[in-house]
């Protein structure tokens, strides 16, 4: 009898706790915006911090930047010192996992927001199919750009002879805070970026809402830059009948 009473009491407590939790989960956080409409998701890309990066990761690669010696001498290695001293033999990875991880952390934070758009935009009831296709193309293009940025800051340059074996970066294609991704190779990272851009570029607007939203020109420009970094730009073809080297050339993709 006591066991039955105990089971009933536990069940009642669980039901009560569940309803209490739902009560608070249904409350809209004060000062926060819940993403429920097309306009809400569209405005995520307007968030200026998604497009700003700490410049220390790249600024100290320049010969025009100076650094006080007390920040280097007698101190343990840091992202700052590794960059400033061009220490390619030291891994940057340990400095990206904790603390101030600079561009690395900013890029993956932005990728998480773009994944949030891509996973949920088709679930909302407003917005036309064309608007949703355009927003998905923008999120996918910017996601590719963030991966391209991290790839060329923290991985080896593309080398056709070694790219399929060189470890590169983690690719995040879903908004998932639990899964720990494994690094892919340089070749796989470039393949992912190219696929993202080719799937998106035709749905980008010629003249987007504002400068935060990538245009069709941005998409094609990033695709060209990716091929430039990869060393796979197609050779220009001289139009038939042209005789002068100064004749305008065309490029085919």
N, C-alpha and C positions, 0 to 999 in steps of 0.2 A: 504493500500500500504506500509506504514511504517513497519507494522508487518511482511509482506512478506519479505521486504528488510532485516529486523533484523534477521529473521530466516535463510535467505541465508547467511548473514554475519557470523552468529554463526556457521553454518554448514561448511563454508569455513575455518573458524579458526580452528575448530576441525580437519578437514582433514589435514590441514597444520601442526598442532601440532602433529598429529599422525604420519605423514611421517617423521617429524623431530625427534620424539622419536625413531622410527624404525632405522633411520640413525645412531643414537648413540648406540642403542642396538646391532647393527650389528658389531660394532667396537670391536675387541679383546682387552681386557685390557692389557696394557703394563706390562710385567713381570709376567703375570699370564698364567696358563695352563688351557685350556678348555677341559673337559673330553669328548672326541669324539671317542676314539679307545679302544680296549681291553687292550692294553698296558697302556693307561692312567689310567683306573680303577684298573688294577693290581698293579700299582705303588702307589695307595692310601694307601694300606696296608703297604707299605714300609716307610710311614711317621713316623719317630721315636717318635714324641710326642704322638702318639696314644698309645704307650706302656710304657710311663713314668708317674709316679704319685707322687704327693707331699707325703712325708713320714710322715708328722706330725700327720696325722689321726691315724696312727698305731704305730709310733715309741714311742710315749709317753704312750702307754699301757704297755711297757716293764719296768721291774724293773731296767733295766740298763741305763735308760735315766733320766737325771736330768734337772730341770727347775728352773730358778731364781725365788725366791718368789715374786719379784716385778711384775712378769708377771701374778700373780694369786691374791695376797692379795689386796683388795680394788678395784678390777676391776670387771666389769660386766662379766657374763658368756660368754664364747666363745667356739668354737670347741676345741681349745687347752686346756682350763681349764677343760671342761667336760670330755675330753679324759684322761687327766692327773690325775684327781681326781676320775675317775671311777663313775661319777655321772649318773647312769642309770635312775634316776628319772627325769632328764631334757631332753627335746626333742632337737634333733639336727636339726630338720627341719627348724626352723626360720633362721638358719645360712647357709642353703644351697640355699636360694632364692636370696640373694644379696651378693655383695662383693666377697671376695676370698673364694670360696666354695670347695676348695681342691679336693679330690678324687671324690666327688660327681659330680662336674661340669665337671671334666676331663673325667669321664666315660660316661656321657651323650653326651658330645661333640664327643667322639669316636663312640658312638652308632649312632649318626646322620650321620656320614660318612659311616658307614657300611650299614645303610638304603639307603643311596644314591646309593651305589653300587648295592644293591639288587633290587632297583626300576628301574634301568636304564641299567643294563648290557645286558639284552635281547633285548634292542632297538638298539644296535650298530650292524653294518653290518659285522665287521671282528671278528676273534676269532672262534675257533671250538666249537661245542656243548660240548665237553669234557672239554675244557678250561673254558668255562662259568660255567659249573656245578661245577668244582673245585673251581673257584673264589667265587661263591655263597655259597658253603659249608664253605669256609674260613671266609667269611663275617658273615655268620650265626653263626658259632662257636665262633668267637670273640665277636659278639653281645651277645651271651649267657654268655660268660665269663664276660663281663662288667656288665651285670645284676646280675650275681652271686656275683661279687665283691661288688657291691653296696648293694645287699641284705644282705650280711653277715657283712657289716660294719655299716649299718644304721637301720636294722630291727631286730626283735627278732629272736633268734635261733629257728630252727624248733622243734616244740613240737606237736606230733600227736594229743594230746588232745585239743589243742587250735589253730593249724595252719590255720584252715579254717575260723577263726574269727579274727586272729591277722593282723592288717594292716601292709603292708610292703612297697613296692616301686612302682613307676610308670613304666609300661612297654611300651617302644616305639618301634613300629614295622613299622613305616613309617617316611619318612623325611617330617615333617610337622611342620612349625614354628608357626602356629596359634593355633592348638589344644592343650588345656591344659588337660593332662591325669589325671585320678583319680587313687589313689593308689589301688593296688590289695592286696589280702591277701598273707600271707606267703606260704600257700599251692598252690595258683594259680601261684605265682612266680616260685616255684620249678617245677610245672607242665610245665610251659612255657619253662624253661631252659632245662628240660629233653627232651621235644619235639623237641626243636631246635637242640640239640646234636644228637639225634637219627636220625633225618632227614638228618644230614650233614656228620656224621662220615665216612660213606662208600664212599663218594665222595672226601674226603681229600686225598692228596698225601702222599705216604710213605716217600718220600724225597722232600719236597717243595722247592721253589725258594731260600729262605733264612730263617733265624731264625724268621723273622717277620711274616711269613706265617705259620699258625698252621698245624702240621702234623697229620697223622692218630693216632699216639701215643698220641699226645696232646689231641685230641678229646676223645679218650677212657679214658685217664687219668683224664680229667675234668669230664667226666660222672661218673667215679668211685669216685672222690672226692665229687661230688654232692650227691651221695648215702651215702657216709661216713658222711657228714654233716647232712644229713637227717635221718641217723640212719637206712637206709634200705639196707645195703650191704647184699647180699645173703650169707648164711652160706656155707663155702667150703664143697664139697662132697668128701669123700674118695673113690678112685677108687676101683672097685670090686677086691677082692682077696688080697688087701693090708693088712698087719698085723702090720706094724711098723708105729707109729705116725709120723715118719720122712719122710714117703713116700710123694712124691709131690702130692699136691691136686690141683683140678681144680675148677674154679668158672664158673657158668653159668648165663647169663643175660636174 
